[in-house]
Amino acid sequence: MTANHGKQLNCFGLLSRKNEFIFKTTTKNINTDFVIEFLEQVSFSITKPTVIILDNSRIHTAHKIKERIKFWQKRGLYIFYLPPYSPHLNIIERLWKELKARWIKPEDYLSADDLFYAVSSCLNQVGDKIKINFK
């Protein structure tokens, strides 16, 4: 998402059908190294076997990611991929759509600070005050 004055905010997150949600925002581009760092943090914080399903974006299927999978599996983190060309199966796309279409107001885009605050405020409420119905 880009604020009026050109400052961009990128979000990366993981969402379960139970509305369990973890995310990270950044003003930098989200690349393979960003995803690896995020998944490393997740792999050290989980307390039970956990499955993460990613789409087939290049940053998710890069060789560097595939090299880490065996290490994450030892920690109980299992990575699987959606079939190619199936964004309708990617549940987090629903959250991003709702965020942009309903939760962020046009005036939130007037400044980078307003946009960053609005996005963080909304995303921090996912699973608590904000729930996505997947039925």
C-alpha positions in Angstrom: 0.0 0.0 0.0 1.3 3.4 -0.9 0.6 6.6 1.0 -0.2 9.9 -0.8 3.4 11.0 -0.6 4.9 7.9 -2.1 6.0 6.1 1.1 5.1 2.4 0.7 4.1 -0.1 3.3 4.4 -3.8 2.7 2.9 -6.6 4.8 3.7 -10.2 5.1 1.6 -12.5 7.3 0.3 -16.0 8.1 -3.4 -16.6 8.8 -5.2 -19.7 10.0 -8.8 -20.5 9.4 -9.2 -20.0 13.2 -8.1 -16.3 12.6 -4.8 -16.9 14.2 -2.6 -14.3 12.6 1.0 -13.2 12.7 2.4 -10.5 10.5 5.3 -8.1 9.9 5.2 -4.8 8.1 8.1 -3.0 6.5 8.8 -0.1 4.3 11.3 -2.2 2.4 10.6 -4.7 -0.4 9.6 -8.1 0.8 12.0 -10.5 -0.7 13.2 -14.1 -0.1 15.6 -13.0 2.7 12.7 -11.2 4.5 10.5 -14.4 4.2 13.3 -16.6 5.5 13.9 -14.3 8.5 10.1 -14.3 9.2 9.9 -18.1 9.0 13.0 -18.5 11.2 11.3 -16.5 13.9 8.1 -18.5 13.5 10.1 -21.8 13.7 11.7 -20.8 17.0 8.4 -19.7 18.5 6.1 -22.6 17.8 5.3 -25.1 20.5 3.6 -27.8 18.4 4.0 -29.1 14.8 2.8 -26.3 12.5 2.0 -26.4 8.8 2.4 -23.3 6.7 0.9 -23.1 3.2 2.5 -20.7 0.8 1.6 -19.6 -2.7 4.0 -20.1 -5.6 5.4 -16.6 -5.6 9.1 -16.6 -6.6 10.1 -15.3 -3.1 8.4 -18.4 -1.6 9.8 -21.0 -3.9 13.4 -19.6 -4.2 16.3 -22.1 -3.7 17.2 -20.3 -0.4 13.8 -21.1 1.0 13.9 -24.7 -0.1 17.3 -25.1 1.5 15.8 -24.0 4.9 12.8 -26.4 4.8 14.7 -29.4 6.3 15.9 -27.2 9.2 12.4 -25.9 9.8 11.0 -29.4 9.8 13.4 -30.4 12.6 11.8 -27.6 14.6 8.2 -28.8 13.7 7.5 -26.2 11.0 6.3 -27.8 7.7 6.1 -25.8 4.5 3.7 -26.8 1.7 2.7 -25.0 -1.5 -0.7 -24.2 -3.1 -1.2 -25.5 -6.6 0.0 -23.0 -9.2 -2.6 -20.3 -10.3 -4.9 -20.9 -7.3 -5.2 -17.6 -5.5 -8.7 -18.5 -4.5 -7.2 -21.1 -2.2 -5.0 -18.6 -0.5 -6.9 -17.5 2.6 -4.7 -14.6 3.5 -5.7 -12.9 0.1 -9.1 -12.5 1.6 -7.7 -10.6 4.6 -5.6 -8.3 2.3 -8.7 -7.6 0.2 -10.7 -6.7 3.3 -8.0 -4.6 4.6 -7.7 -2.5 1.4 -11.4 -2.4 0.6 -13.1 -2.0 4.0 -10.9 -1.4 6.9 -8.5 1.3 5.6 -10.3 4.5 4.9 -9.3 6.9 2.0 -8.1 9.5 4.5 -5.6 6.9 5.9 -3.7 7.3 2.7 -3.0 11.0 3.2 0.2 10.5 5.0 2.6 7.6 5.6 2.1 7.9 9.4 -1.6 7.7 9.0 -1.4 4.7 6.7 1.1 2.9 8.9 -1.0 3.5 12.0 -4.3 2.4 10.3 -2.8 -0.8 8.9 -1.0 -1.7 12.2 -4.2 -1.0 14.1 -6.3 -3.2 11.9 -3.9 -6.0 11.6 -3.3 -6.1 15.4 -7.1 -6.7 15.8 -7.3 -9.7 13.5 -8.4 -12.7 15.4 -9.7 -10.5 18.3 -12.0 -7.8 17.2 -11.7 -8.4 13.4 -12.5 -11.9 12.1 -12.6 -13.3 8.6 -15.4 -15.7 7.9 -14.1 -18.4 5.6 -17.5 -20.2 5.1 
